């Protein structure tokens, strides 16, 4: 181990044995000092990163852990920055929290620090979905908002997400401004003297407004009474929001996976509460197959992502990935608008750069522009903010996040669940399964196949390994992939797009971000980026072709092509 790292960890831990901290925390810090080694280093060798979206980390004592003190530090810095940025004292903020262990008590501590800084704080009375926090910020006229959540991370984690007055997560210049102020804040600066008069509890009245808004997004009532849905909350916040929203929208046949309906931060029935993973939806799929349901819907703990499975027509449920679900949603919504004669002339869709190009193809067919942005839904919210003369219709990202309409400015699994159900009901009313609907889309626009590979690199050495992988790709990009020359290289860190045939370089017109993309002559695409919230590097593969005689055979052919890409990149 590095002597410098151990020295820094020792210095940090020693501070935590001072009177700035409570007796229990002091005792734990002292015990870690006595143990030494990695047991001391991991919690104390650095400050927990406060990034552009906030913080996420393992709960426990230490500067590199989520606890009341690191949350207090972040909140103090945020409060100071908000006062400076807004230029006034009468600030308002909203706070929500998910079902994770300690989320409720953490939210209370955050509210106390805000109130001590003179911020009128609306604190949800019970757990609520992240998108409702975004809605609340806008509805209540707040200056900013906070959610205590670690999304779909393992049970040991918690986190802190920050929203600005538009209801979206932080973007420039506020992201950097908040980060700088948080870094400049010391533990002795935290104001703990709560002003209870400034803490106001909110709940059911906002719930009603939120679900009314979602019900108002409906474009068709066809088949709603005939659709059989199995819903799982995966022990998260969606149990308080998705079933009521489905009921208000007119869906009457909704079964709950009862064993996963009780909020529980230990997530006892799943290894990971991530609806992107098939294992998380296994109980719901089994229940759906036993009852011949049409649709499975499952949400992550803070209800911003949604995974689905659909009946294949034989009683078996098939999982759909985020790209397929996004394409189905975009196609359904644009087609319904056109059929109803209500497609706005100034409407637009949006998708991140690593999301399927099928969304752009569908949008173009309806005469609707599709704007692309960096990974992260805050950039879709930023597009909405920067185009006040245009109307946002629907957008999405491959990681199971979607947004319909602009009353919320983050991915919304509640509204998405309702609209996915409406799409499925509409297909059933027309005598089609959702899979048949997807196949029809592929036949019209081309068959796309995507895959995500995540490589985990933990600890201090892991971050360097990930950086080295990105450096190697930058310095020595692939020349060919599956026999097709790589003709375009996009380096979002430099905001450049280079034609490798001519050497011509142009601007991406996007903010800088550590993402690399390579496009082949065949039109296939590989993207690489380090995760901003987890110790992972992610590779996104997208290949396409025209659908042959057999949709299934074409899919298998595309999967083999992705296998070749992975092999050639030594992943």
Secondary structure, 3 states (H helix, E strand, C coil): CCHHHHHHHHHHHHHCCCCCCCHHHHHHHHHHHHHCHHHHHHHHCCCCCCECCEEEEEECCCCCCECHHHHHHHHHHHHHHHHHHHCCCCCEEEEEECCCCCHHHHHHHHHHHHHHCCCEEEEECCCCCHHHHHHHHHHCCCCEEEEECCCCCCCCEEEEEEEECCCCECCCCHHHHHHHHHHHCCHHHCCCCCCHHHEEEECHHHHHHHHHHHHCCCCCCCCHHHCCEEEECCCCHHHHCHHHHHHHCCCCCEEECHHHCCCCCCCCCCCCCCCCCHHHHHHHHHHHHHHCCCEEEEECCCCCCEEEEEECCCCCEEEECHHHHHHHHHHHHHHHHHHHCCCCCCEEEEEECCCCCHHHHHHHHCCCEEEEECCCHHHHHHHHHHCCCCEEEEEEECCCEEEECCCCCCCCHHHHHHHHHHHHHHHHHCCCCHHHHHHHHHHHHCEEEEEEEEEECCHHHHHHHHHHHHHHHHHCCCCEECCEEEEEEEECCCCEEEECCCCCEEECCCCCCCEEEEEECCCCEEEEEECCCCCEEEEEEEEEECCCCCHHHHHHHHHHHHHHHHHHCCC
